[in-house]
Amino acid sequence: KYVSCGDNHTLIIDEDDKLWGCGSNTWNKLGVIEGGPFRKPIEIPLNHTALSAACGENFSMIVVKY
């Protein structure tokens, strides 16, 4: 449904509004505490529905329905 690409990581929102990420996890920019780089997308746990995402060189931003 939606994809945003940073310099070395990607965020994906699927048709069920779940958030997935892959690539570098430096500075925990994928929202998970440990691990990476992730070659296959991993689900990023959210307490809310993901609406939009943006990636930059060293950051990720998520817009959620609250």
Predicted model as a PDB file, atoms N, CA, C, CB and O in Angstrom, pLDDT in the B-factor column:
MODEL        1                                                                  
ATOM      1  N   LYS A   1       0.819  -1.188   0.000  1.00 93.00           N  
ATOM      2  CA  LYS A   1       0.000   0.000   0.000  1.00 93.00           C  
ATOM      3  C   LYS A   1       0.869   1.261   0.000  1.00 93.00           C  
ATOM      4  CB  LYS A   1      -0.935  -0.007   1.203  1.00 93.00           C  
ATOM      5  O   LYS A   1       0.522   2.247  -0.650  1.00 93.00           O  
ATOM      6  N   TYR A   2       2.003   1.240   0.727  1.00 94.00           N  
ATOM      7  CA  TYR A   2       2.843   2.431   0.841  1.00 94.00           C  
ATOM      8  C   TYR A   2       4.280   1.998   1.123  1.00 94.00           C  
ATOM      9  CB  TYR A   2       2.318   3.384   1.962  1.00 94.00           C  
ATOM     10  O   TYR A   2       4.517   1.082   1.911  1.00 94.00           O  
ATOM     11  N   VAL A   3       5.233   2.664   0.475  1.00 95.00           N  
ATOM     12  CA  VAL A   3       6.655   2.362   0.682  1.00 95.00           C  
ATOM     13  C   VAL A   3       7.422   3.672   0.780  1.00 95.00           C  
ATOM     14  CB  VAL A   3       7.224   1.470  -0.474  1.00 95.00           C  
ATOM     15  O   VAL A   3       7.174   4.604   0.014  1.00 95.00           O  
ATOM     16  N   SER A   4       8.358   3.741   1.728  1.00 95.00           N  
ATOM     17  CA  SER A   4       9.264   4.874   1.835  1.00 95.00           C  
ATOM     18  C   SER A   4      10.685   4.334   1.959  1.00 95.00           C  
ATOM     19  CB  SER A   4       8.895   5.786   3.051  1.00 95.00           C  
ATOM     20  O   SER A   4      10.944   3.417   2.739  1.00 95.00           O  
ATOM     21  N   CYS A   5      11.599   4.909   1.185  1.00 94.00           N  
ATOM     22  CA  CYS A   5      12.988   4.438   1.165  1.00 94.00           C  
ATOM     23  C   CYS A   5      13.929   5.505   1.702  1.00 94.00           C  
ATOM     24  CB  CYS A   5      13.403   4.039  -0.259  1.00 94.00           C  
ATOM     25  O   CYS A   5      13.900   6.653   1.258  1.00 94.00           O  
ATOM     26  N   GLY A   6      14.767   5.116   2.664  1.00 92.00           N  
ATOM     27  CA  GLY A   6      15.824   5.976   3.164  1.00 92.00           C  
ATOM     28  C   GLY A   6      17.119   5.621   2.458  1.00 92.00           C  
ATOM     29  O   GLY A   6      17.109   4.896   1.463  1.00 92.00           O  
ATOM     30  N   ASP A   7      18.232   6.126   2.965  1.00 90.00           N  
ATOM     31  CA  ASP A   7      19.521   5.816   2.349  1.00 90.00           C  
ATOM     32  C   ASP A   7      19.847   4.328   2.417  1.00 90.00           C  
ATOM     33  CB  ASP A   7      20.624   6.612   3.020  1.00 90.00           C  
ATOM     34  O   ASP A   7      20.388   3.765   1.466  1.00 90.00           O  
ATOM     35  N   ASN A   8      19.517   3.685   3.548  1.00 93.00           N  
ATOM     36  CA  ASN A   8      19.858   2.275   3.689  1.00 93.00           C  
ATOM     37  C   ASN A   8      18.813   1.482   4.483  1.00 93.00           C  
ATOM     38  CB  ASN A   8      21.203   2.146   4.356  1.00 93.00           C  
ATOM     39  O   ASN A   8      19.128   0.452   5.080  1.00 93.00           O  
ATOM     40  N   HIS A   9      17.571   1.972   4.485  1.00 94.00           N  
ATOM     41  CA  HIS A   9      16.467   1.227   5.092  1.00 94.00           C  
ATOM     42  C   HIS A   9      15.166   1.596   4.394  1.00 94.00           C  
ATOM     43  CB  HIS A   9      16.371   1.514   6.615  1.00 94.00           C  
ATOM     44  O   HIS A   9      15.065   2.633   3.740  1.00 94.00           O  
ATOM     45  N   THR A  10      14.175   0.728   4.547  1.00 95.00           N  
ATOM     46  CA  THR A  10      12.887   0.905   3.885  1.00 95.00           C  
ATOM     47  C   THR A  10      11.762   0.591   4.858  1.00 95.00           C  
ATOM     48  CB  THR A  10      12.786   0.013   2.632  1.00 95.00           C  
ATOM     49  O   THR A  10      11.868  -0.339   5.657  1.00 95.00           O  
ATOM     50  N   LEU A  11      10.682   1.366   4.790  1.00 96.00           N  
ATOM     51  CA  LEU A  11       9.474   1.102   5.564  1.00 96.00           C  
ATOM     52  C   LEU A  11       8.337   0.798   4.599  1.00 96.00           C  
ATOM     53  CB  LEU A  11       9.117   2.309   6.487  1.00 96.00           C  
ATOM     54  O   LEU A  11       8.210   1.428   3.549  1.00 96.00           O  
ATOM     55  N   ILE A  12       7.518  -0.171   4.968  1.00 96.00           N  
ATOM     56  CA  ILE A  12       6.427  -0.630   4.114  1.00 96.00           C  
ATOM     57  C   ILE A  12       5.155  -0.695   4.962  1.00 96.00           C  
ATOM     58  CB  ILE A  12       6.754  -2.027   3.470  1.00 96.00           C  
ATOM     59  O   ILE A  12       5.178  -1.214   6.078  1.00 96.00           O  
ATOM     60  N   ILE A  13       4.051  -0.172   4.437  1.00 97.00           N  
ATOM     61  CA  ILE A  13       2.744  -0.350   5.064  1.00 97.00           C  
ATOM     62  C   ILE A  13       1.939  -1.249   4.143  1.00 97.00           C  
ATOM     63  CB  ILE A  13       2.013   1.030   5.317  1.00 97.00           C  
ATOM     64  O   ILE A  13       1.730  -0.927   2.973  1.00 97.00           O  
ATOM     65  N   ASP A  14       1.484  -2.384   4.678  1.00 96.00           N  
ATOM     66  CA  ASP A  14       0.770  -3.348   3.839  1.00 96.00           C  
ATOM     67  C   ASP A  14      -0.731  -3.035   3.783  1.00 96.00           C  
ATOM     68  CB  ASP A  14       0.993  -4.775   4.366  1.00 96.00           C  
ATOM     69  O   ASP A  14      -1.195  -2.064   4.382  1.00 96.00           O  
ATOM     70  N   GLU A  15      -1.466  -3.853   3.072  1.00 95.00           N  
ATOM     71  CA  GLU A  15      -2.905  -3.646   2.884  1.00 95.00           C  
ATOM     72  C   GLU A  15      -3.704  -3.739   4.186  1.00 95.00           C  
ATOM     73  CB  GLU A  15      -3.438  -4.656   1.899  1.00 95.00           C  
ATOM     74  O   GLU A  15      -4.828  -3.244   4.265  1.00 95.00           O  
ATOM     75  N   ASP A  16      -3.122  -4.373   5.202  1.00 93.00           N  
ATOM     76  CA  ASP A  16      -3.772  -4.483   6.513  1.00 93.00           C  
ATOM     77  C   ASP A  16      -3.316  -3.375   7.457  1.00 93.00           C  
ATOM     78  CB  ASP A  16      -3.481  -5.851   7.138  1.00 93.00           C  
ATOM     79  O   ASP A  16      -3.596  -3.423   8.655  1.00 93.00           O  
ATOM     80  N   ASP A  17      -2.605  -2.362   6.914  1.00 93.00           N  
ATOM     81  CA  ASP A  17      -2.083  -1.221   7.668  1.00 93.00           C  
ATOM     82  C   ASP A  17      -1.056  -1.627   8.724  1.00 93.00           C  
ATOM     83  CB  ASP A  17      -3.222  -0.483   8.331  1.00 93.00           C  
ATOM     84  O   ASP A  17      -0.887  -0.936   9.729  1.00 93.00           O  
ATOM     85  N   LYS A  18      -0.375  -2.740   8.496  1.00 94.00           N  
ATOM     86  CA  LYS A  18       0.725  -3.153   9.369  1.00 94.00           C  
ATOM     87  C   LYS A  18       2.012  -2.556   8.818  1.00 94.00           C  
ATOM     88  CB  LYS A  18       0.824  -4.717   9.472  1.00 94.00           C  
ATOM     89  O   LYS A  18       2.158  -2.379   7.609  1.00 94.00           O  
ATOM     90  N   LEU A  19       2.941  -2.251   9.712  1.00 95.00           N  
ATOM     91  CA  LEU A  19       4.208  -1.632   9.341  1.00 95.00           C  
ATOM     92  C   LEU A  19       5.315  -2.676   9.301  1.00 95.00           C  
ATOM     93  CB  LEU A  19       4.569  -0.506  10.321  1.00 95.00           C  
ATOM     94  O   LEU A  19       5.459  -3.481  10.221  1.00 95.00           O  
ATOM     95  N   TRP A  20       6.093  -2.651   8.229  1.00 96.00           N  
ATOM     96  CA  TRP A  20       7.218  -3.557   8.038  1.00 96.00           C  
ATOM     97  C   TRP A  20       8.455  -2.726   7.730  1.00 96.00           C  
ATOM     98  CB  TRP A  20       6.932  -4.586   6.899  1.00 96.00           C  
ATOM     99  O   TRP A  20       8.347  -1.619   7.203  1.00 96.00           O  
ATOM    100  N   GLY A  21       9.619  -3.252   8.053  1.00 94.00           N  
ATOM    101  CA  GLY A  21      10.858  -2.553   7.757  1.00 94.00           C  
ATOM    102  C   GLY A  21      11.947  -3.524   7.375  1.00 94.00           C  
ATOM    103  O   GLY A  21      11.934  -4.686   7.783  1.00 94.00           O  
ATOM    104  N   CYS A  22      12.898  -3.039   6.583  1.00 95.00           N  
ATOM    105  CA  CYS A  22      14.067  -3.851   6.237  1.00 95.00           C  
ATOM    106  C   CYS A  22      15.249  -2.925   5.990  1.00 95.00           C  
ATOM    107  CB  CYS A  22      13.788  -4.744   4.983  1.00 95.00           C  
ATOM    108  O   CYS A  22      15.087  -1.721   5.790  1.00 95.00           O  
ATOM    109  N   GLY A  23      16.437  -3.511   6.007  1.00 93.00           N  
ATOM    110  CA  GLY A  23      17.660  -2.750   5.810  1.00 93.00           C  
ATOM    111  C   GLY A  23      18.371  -2.503   7.124  1.00 93.00           C  
ATOM    112  O   GLY A  23      18.256  -3.283   8.069  1.00 93.00           O  
ATOM    113  N   SER A  24      19.103  -1.409   7.168  1.00 91.00           N  
ATOM    114  CA  SER A  24      19.890  -1.062   8.345  1.00 91.00           C  
ATOM    115  C   SER A  24      19.000  -0.713   9.530  1.00 91.00           C  
ATOM    116  CB  SER A  24      20.819   0.100   8.032  1.00 91.00           C  
ATOM    117  O   SER A  24      17.950  -0.091   9.373  1.00 91.00           O  
ATOM    118  N   ASN A  25      19.436  -1.123  10.716  1.00 89.00           N  
ATOM    119  CA  ASN A  25      18.738  -0.758  11.951  1.00 89.00           C  
ATOM    120  C   ASN A  25      19.644   0.110  12.825  1.00 89.00           C  
ATOM    121  CB  ASN A  25      18.292  -2.028  12.724  1.00 89.00           C  
ATOM    122  O   ASN A  25      19.426   0.204  14.033  1.00 89.00           O  
ATOM    123  N   THR A  26      20.649   0.742  12.234  1.00 86.00           N  
ATOM    124  CA  THR A  26      21.542   1.615  12.985  1.00 86.00           C  
ATOM    125  C   THR A  26      20.730   2.687  13.686  1.00 86.00           C  
ATOM    126  CB  THR A  26      22.602   2.252  12.061  1.00 86.00           C  
ATOM    127  O   THR A  26      19.819   3.267  13.094  1.00 86.00           O  
ATOM    128  N   TRP A  27      21.051   2.951  14.933  1.00 82.00           N  
ATOM    129  CA  TRP A  27      20.332   3.911  15.775  1.00 82.00           C  
ATOM    130  C   TRP A  27      18.865   3.534  15.930  1.00 82.00           C  
ATOM    131  CB  TRP A  27      20.444   5.315  15.192  1.00 82.00           C  
ATOM    132  O   TRP A  27      18.025   4.397  16.185  1.00 82.00           O  
ATOM    133  N   ASN A  28      18.548   2.236  15.775  1.00 82.00           N  
ATOM    134  CA  ASN A  28      17.188   1.709  15.977  1.00 82.00           C  
ATOM    135  C   ASN A  28      16.151   2.396  15.092  1.00 82.00           C  
ATOM    136  CB  ASN A  28      16.784   1.860  17.434  1.00 82.00           C  
ATOM    137  O   ASN A  28      14.997   2.550  15.492  1.00 82.00           O  
ATOM    138  N   LYS A  29      16.552   2.806  13.905  1.00 85.00           N  
ATOM    139  CA  LYS A  29      15.629   3.544  13.037  1.00 85.00           C  
ATOM    140  C   LYS A  29      14.507   2.687  12.461  1.00 85.00           C  
ATOM    141  CB  LYS A  29      16.393   4.169  11.910  1.00 85.00           C  
ATOM    142  O   LYS A  29      13.582   3.221  11.849  1.00 85.00           O  
ATOM    143  N   LEU A  30      14.570   1.366  12.645  1.00 88.00           N  
ATOM    144  CA  LEU A  30      13.452   0.513  12.235  1.00 88.00           C  
ATOM    145  C   LEU A  30      12.469   0.294  13.379  1.00 88.00           C  
ATOM    146  CB  LEU A  30      13.970  -0.835  11.730  1.00 88.00           C  
ATOM    147  O   LEU A  30      11.453  -0.382  13.213  1.00 88.00           O  
ATOM    148  N   GLY A  31      12.770   0.862  14.528  1.00 81.00           N  
ATOM    149  CA  GLY A  31      11.846   0.753  15.651  1.00 81.00           C  
ATOM    150  C   GLY A  31      12.000  -0.515  16.466  1.00 81.00           C  
ATOM    151  O   GLY A  31      11.193  -0.775  17.358  1.00 81.00           O  
ATOM    152  N   VAL A  32      13.013  -1.301  16.182  1.00 81.00           N  
ATOM    153  CA  VAL A  32      13.295  -2.493  16.976  1.00 81.00           C  
ATOM    154  C   VAL A  32      14.611  -2.265  17.700  1.00 81.00           C  
ATOM    155  CB  VAL A  32      13.351  -3.783  16.084  1.00 81.00           C  
ATOM    156  O   VAL A  32      15.501  -1.592  17.179  1.00 81.00           O  
ATOM    157  N   ILE A  33      14.738  -2.820  18.890  1.00 72.00           N  
ATOM    158  CA  ILE A  33      15.889  -2.510  19.729  1.00 72.00           C  
ATOM    159  C   ILE A  33      17.157  -3.217  19.276  1.00 72.00           C  
ATOM    160  CB  ILE A  33      15.593  -2.874  21.154  1.00 72.00           C  
ATOM    161  O   ILE A  33      18.235  -2.624  19.300  1.00 72.00           O  
ATOM    162  N   GLU A  34      17.048  -4.464  18.868  1.00 79.00           N  
ATOM    163  CA  GLU A  34      18.253  -5.221  18.524  1.00 79.00           C  
ATOM    164  C   GLU A  34      18.142  -5.808  17.142  1.00 79.00           C  
ATOM    165  CB  GLU A  34      18.506  -6.326  19.538  1.00 79.00           C  
ATOM    166  O   GLU A  34      17.048  -6.021  16.619  1.00 79.00           O  
ATOM    167  N   GLY A  35      19.292  -6.067  16.560  1.00 81.00           N  
ATOM    168  CA  GLY A  35      19.331  -6.801  15.306  1.00 81.00           C  
ATOM    169  C   GLY A  35      19.580  -5.926  14.106  1.00 81.00           C  
ATOM    170  O   GLY A  35      19.658  -4.699  14.172  1.00 81.00           O  
ATOM    171  N   GLY A  36      19.700  -6.636  13.006  1.00 79.00           N  
ATOM    172  CA  GLY A  36      19.923  -5.967  11.734  1.00 79.00           C  
ATOM    173  C   GLY A  36      21.361  -6.100  11.302  1.00 79.00           C  
ATOM    174  O   GLY A  36      22.225  -6.456  12.103  1.00 79.00           O  
ATOM    175  N   PRO A  37      21.620  -5.823  10.072  1.00 90.00           N  
ATOM    176  CA  PRO A  37      20.631  -5.392   9.086  1.00 90.00           C  
ATOM    177  C   PRO A  37      19.665  -6.536   8.737  1.00 90.00           C  
ATOM    178  CB  PRO A  37      21.337  -4.882   7.811  1.00 90.00           C  
ATOM    179  O   PRO A  37      20.015  -7.714   8.805  1.00 90.00           O  
ATOM    180  N   PHE A  38      18.457  -6.152   8.369  1.00 91.00           N  
ATOM    181  CA  PHE A  38      17.419  -7.112   8.032  1.00 91.00           C  
ATOM    182  C   PHE A  38      17.258  -7.169   6.520  1.00 91.00           C  
ATOM    183  CB  PHE A  38      16.081  -6.743   8.714  1.00 91.00           C  
ATOM    184  O   PHE A  38      16.834  -6.195   5.897  1.00 91.00           O  
ATOM    185  N   ARG A  39      17.598  -8.313   5.931  1.00 92.00           N  
ATOM    186  CA  ARG A  39      17.492  -8.475   4.482  1.00 92.00           C  
ATOM    187  C   ARG A  39      16.049  -8.715   4.040  1.00 92.00           C  
ATOM    188  CB  ARG A  39      18.372  -9.627   4.020  1.00 92.00           C  
ATOM    189  O   ARG A  39      15.664  -8.341   2.932  1.00 92.00           O  
ATOM    190  N   LYS A  40      15.255  -9.341   4.912  1.00 93.00           N  
ATOM    191  CA  LYS A  40      13.835  -9.557   4.635  1.00 93.00           C  
ATOM    192  C   LYS A  40      13.037  -8.645   5.560  1.00 93.00           C  
ATOM    193  CB  LYS A  40      13.430 -11.067   4.832  1.00 93.00           C  
ATOM    194  O   LYS A  40      13.462  -8.401   6.689  1.00 93.00           O  
ATOM    195  N   PRO A  41      11.892  -8.137   5.109  1.00 94.00           N  
ATOM    196  CA  PRO A  41      11.101  -7.261   5.973  1.00 94.00           C  
ATOM    197  C   PRO A  41      10.675  -7.947   7.267  1.00 94.00           C  
ATOM    198  CB  PRO A  41       9.877  -6.774   5.230  1.00 94.00           C  
ATOM    199  O   PRO A  41      10.300  -9.120   7.275  1.00 94.00           O  
ATOM    200  N   ILE A  42      10.741  -7.192   8.354  1.00 93.00           N  
ATOM    201  CA  ILE A  42      10.261  -7.644   9.653  1.00 93.00           C  
ATOM    202  C   ILE A  42       9.079  -6.755  10.041  1.00 93.00           C  
ATOM    203  CB  ILE A  42      11.403  -7.597  10.741  1.00 93.00           C  
ATOM    204  O   ILE A  42       9.051  -5.570   9.708  1.00 93.00           O  
ATOM    205  N   GLU A  43       8.106  -7.334  10.745  1.00 94.00           N  
ATOM    206  CA  GLU A  43       6.984  -6.525  11.199  1.00 94.00           C  
ATOM    207  C   GLU A  43       7.438  -5.670  12.378  1.00 94.00           C  
ATOM    208  CB  GLU A  43       5.771  -7.419  11.592  1.00 94.00           C  
ATOM    209  O   GLU A  43       8.075  -6.161  13.310  1.00 94.00           O  
ATOM    210  N   ILE A  44       7.100  -4.386  12.320  1.00 92.00           N  
ATOM    211  CA  ILE A  44       7.432  -3.451  13.388  1.00 92.00           C  
ATOM    212  C   ILE A  44       6.179  -3.275  14.238  1.00 92.00           C  
ATOM    213  CB  ILE A  44       7.945  -2.071  12.819  1.00 92.00           C  
ATOM    214  O   ILE A  44       5.161  -2.786  13.748  1.00 92.00           O  
ATOM    215  N   PRO A  45       6.246  -3.669  15.505  1.00 90.00           N  
ATOM    216  CA  PRO A  45       5.038  -3.629  16.335  1.00 90.00           C  
ATOM    217  C   PRO A  45       4.587  -2.197  16.613  1.00 90.00           C  
ATOM    218  CB  PRO A  45       5.281  -4.358  17.653  1.00 90.00           C  
ATOM    219  O   PRO A  45       5.384  -1.346  17.007  1.00 90.00           O  
ATOM    220  N   LEU A  46       3.297  -1.950  16.401  1.00 91.00           N  
ATOM    221  CA  LEU A  46       2.690  -0.655  16.694  1.00 91.00           C  
ATOM    222  C   LEU A  46       1.429  -0.891  17.513  1.00 91.00           C  
ATOM    223  CB  LEU A  46       2.368   0.133  15.382  1.00 91.00           C  
ATOM    224  O   LEU A  46       0.780  -1.928  17.375  1.00 91.00           O  
ATOM    225  N   ASN A  47       1.086   0.050  18.349  1.00 91.00           N  
ATOM    226  CA  ASN A  47      -0.166  -0.019  19.101  1.00 91.00           C  
ATOM    227  C   ASN A  47      -1.311   0.632  18.339  1.00 91.00           C  
ATOM    228  CB  ASN A  47      -0.004   0.648  20.463  1.00 91.00           C  
ATOM    229  O   ASN A  47      -2.454   0.597  18.795  1.00 91.00           O  
ATOM    230  N   HIS A  48      -1.022   1.226  17.182  1.00 92.00           N  
ATOM    231  CA  HIS A  48      -2.019   1.949  16.408  1.00 92.00           C  
ATOM    232  C   HIS A  48      -1.890   1.581  14.932  1.00 92.00           C  
ATOM    233  CB  HIS A  48      -1.868   3.475  16.607  1.00 92.00           C  
ATOM    234  O   HIS A  48      -0.917   0.938  14.537  1.00 92.00           O  
ATOM    235  N   THR A  49      -2.851   1.979  14.129  1.00 93.00           N  
ATOM    236  CA  THR A  49      -2.860   1.713  12.699  1.00 93.00           C  
ATOM    237  C   THR A  49      -1.903   2.655  11.983  1.00 93.00           C  
ATOM    238  CB  THR A  49      -4.279   1.855  12.130  1.00 93.00           C  
ATOM    239  O   THR A  49      -1.975   3.869  12.174  1.00 93.00           O  
ATOM    240  N   ALA A  50      -1.011   2.116  11.165  1.00 94.00           N  
ATOM    241  CA  ALA A  50      -0.068   2.929  10.395  1.00 94.00           C  
ATOM    242  C   ALA A  50      -0.780   3.560   9.205  1.00 94.00           C  
ATOM    243  CB  ALA A  50       1.135   2.076   9.916  1.00 94.00           C  
ATOM    244  O   ALA A  50      -1.464   2.869   8.449  1.00 94.00           O  
ATOM    245  N   LEU A  51      -0.622   4.873   9.037  1.00 94.00           N  
ATOM    246  CA  LEU A  51      -1.231   5.584   7.914  1.00 94.00           C  
ATOM    247  C   LEU A  51      -0.207   6.002   6.866  1.00 94.00           C  
ATOM    248  CB  LEU A  51      -1.970   6.802   8.414  1.00 94.00           C  
ATOM    249  O   LEU A  51      -0.482   5.952   5.667  1.00 94.00           O  
ATOM    250  N   SER A  52       0.980   6.418   7.324  1.00 95.00           N  
ATOM    251  CA  SER A  52       2.010   6.899   6.409  1.00 95.00           C  
ATOM    252  C   SER A  52       3.367   6.740   7.080  1.00 95.00           C  
ATOM    253  CB  SER A  52       1.757   8.385   6.002  1.00 95.00           C  
ATOM    254  O   SER A  52       3.455   6.625   8.303  1.00 95.00           O  
ATOM    255  N   ALA A  53       4.421   6.734   6.275  1.00 95.00           N  
ATOM    256  CA  ALA A  53       5.773   6.595   6.803  1.00 95.00           C  
ATOM    257  C   ALA A  53       6.738   7.423   5.960  1.00 95.00           C  
ATOM    258  CB  ALA A  53       6.205   5.107   6.829  1.00 95.00           C  
ATOM    259  O   ALA A  53       6.501   7.655   4.775  1.00 95.00           O  
ATOM    260  N   ALA A  54       7.821   7.861   6.581  1.00 95.00           N  
ATOM    261  CA  ALA A  54       8.868   8.591   5.866  1.00 95.00           C  
ATOM    262  C   ALA A  54      10.217   8.154   6.407  1.00 95.00           C  
ATOM    263  CB  ALA A  54       8.685  10.133   6.008  1.00 95.00           C  
ATOM    264  O   ALA A  54      10.386   7.960   7.611  1.00 95.00           O  
ATOM    265  N   CYS A  55      11.176   8.000   5.500  1.00 93.00           N  
ATOM    266  CA  CYS A  55      12.539   7.622   5.877  1.00 93.00           C  
ATOM    267  C   CYS A  55      13.500   8.700   5.402  1.00 93.00           C  
ATOM    268  CB  CYS A  55      12.925   6.237   5.280  1.00 93.00           C  
ATOM    269  O   CYS A  55      13.305   9.304   4.348  1.00 93.00           O  
ATOM    270  N   GLY A  56      14.532   8.930   6.187  1.00 90.00           N  
ATOM    271  CA  GLY A  56      15.621   9.810   5.796  1.00 90.00           C  
ATOM    272  C   GLY A  56      16.925   9.059   5.943  1.00 90.00           C  
ATOM    273  O   GLY A  56      16.943   7.831   6.033  1.00 90.00           O  
ATOM    274  N   GLU A  57      18.007   9.799   5.966  1.00 87.00           N  
ATOM    275  CA  GLU A  57      19.319   9.153   6.075  1.00 87.00           C  
ATOM    276  C   GLU A  57      19.439   8.367   7.375  1.00 87.00           C  
ATOM    277  CB  GLU A  57      20.438  10.197   5.990  1.00 87.00           C  
ATOM    278  O   GLU A  57      19.885   7.220   7.363  1.00 87.00           O  
ATOM    279  N   ASN A  58      19.051   8.961   8.481  1.00 83.00           N  
ATOM    280  CA  ASN A  58      19.202   8.311   9.785  1.00 83.00           C  
ATOM    281  C   ASN A  58      17.959   8.405  10.649  1.00 83.00           C  
ATOM    282  CB  ASN A  58      20.357   8.912  10.520  1.00 83.00           C  
ATOM    283  O   ASN A  58      18.063   8.451  11.874  1.00 83.00           O  
ATOM    284  N   PHE A  59      16.786   8.433  10.035  1.00 88.00           N  
ATOM    285  CA  PHE A  59      15.567   8.524  10.827  1.00 88.00           C  
ATOM    286  C   PHE A  59      14.406   7.860  10.102  1.00 88.00           C  
ATOM    287  CB  PHE A  59      15.234   9.986  11.134  1.00 88.00           C  
ATOM    288  O   PHE A  59      14.453   7.608   8.898  1.00 88.00           O  
ATOM    289  N   SER A  60      13.364   7.586  10.880  1.00 91.00           N  
ATOM    290  CA  SER A  60      12.083   7.099  10.347  1.00 91.00           C  
ATOM    291  C   SER A  60      10.977   7.840  11.085  1.00 91.00           C  
ATOM    292  CB  SER A  60      11.932   5.528  10.513  1.00 91.00           C  
ATOM    293  O   SER A  60      11.090   8.101  12.282  1.00 91.00           O  
ATOM    294  N   MET A  61       9.921   8.175  10.381  1.00 93.00           N  
ATOM    295  CA  MET A  61       8.753   8.790  10.997  1.00 93.00           C  
ATOM    296  C   MET A  61       7.519   8.028  10.541  1.00 93.00           C  
ATOM    297  CB  MET A  61       8.646  10.307  10.632  1.00 93.00           C  
ATOM    298  O   MET A  61       7.403   7.650   9.376  1.00 93.00           O  
ATOM    299  N   ILE A  62       6.611   7.809  11.461  1.00 93.00           N  
ATOM    300  CA  ILE A  62       5.382   7.071  11.171  1.00 93.00           C  
ATOM    301  C   ILE A  62       4.198   7.939  11.588  1.00 93.00           C  
ATOM    302  CB  ILE A  62       5.357   5.683  11.911  1.00 93.00           C  
ATOM    303  O   ILE A  62       4.198   8.510  12.678  1.00 93.00           O  
ATOM    304  N   VAL A  63       3.192   8.039  10.726  1.00 95.00           N  
ATOM    305  CA  VAL A  63       1.933   8.693  11.083  1.00 95.00           C  
ATOM    306  C   VAL A  63       0.954   7.558  11.374  1.00 95.00           C  
ATOM    307  CB  VAL A  63       1.401   9.669   9.921  1.00 95.00           C  
ATOM    308  O   VAL A  63       0.767   6.657  10.556  1.00 95.00           O  
ATOM    309  N   VAL A  64       0.335   7.617  12.548  1.00 94.00           N  
ATOM    310  CA  VAL A  64      -0.600   6.573  12.955  1.00 94.00           C  
ATOM    311  C   VAL A  64      -1.980   7.160  13.220  1.00 94.00           C  
ATOM    312  CB  VAL A  64      -0.084   5.846  14.204  1.00 94.00           C  
ATOM    313  O   VAL A  64      -2.126   8.350  13.501  1.00 94.00           O  
ATOM    314  N   LYS A  65      -2.986   6.300  13.123  1.00 92.00           N  
ATOM    315  CA  LYS A  65      -4.339   6.682  13.497  1.00 92.00           C  
ATOM    316  C   LYS A  65      -4.476   6.439  14.981  1.00 92.00           C  
ATOM    317  CB  LYS A  65      -5.418   5.889  12.685  1.00 92.00           C  
ATOM    318  O   LYS A  65      -4.346   5.304  15.439  1.00 92.00           O  
ATOM    319  N   TYR A  66      -4.732   7.477  15.730  1.00 84.00           N  
ATOM    320  CA  TYR A  66      -4.778   7.384  17.195  1.00 84.00           C  
ATOM    321  C   TYR A  66      -6.193   7.451  17.666  1.00 84.00           C  
ATOM    322  CB  TYR A  66      -3.957   8.490  17.849  1.00 84.00           C  
ATOM    323  O   TYR A  66      -6.446   7.390  18.869  1.00 84.00           O  
TER     324      TYR A  66                                                      
ENDMDL                                                                          
END                                                                             
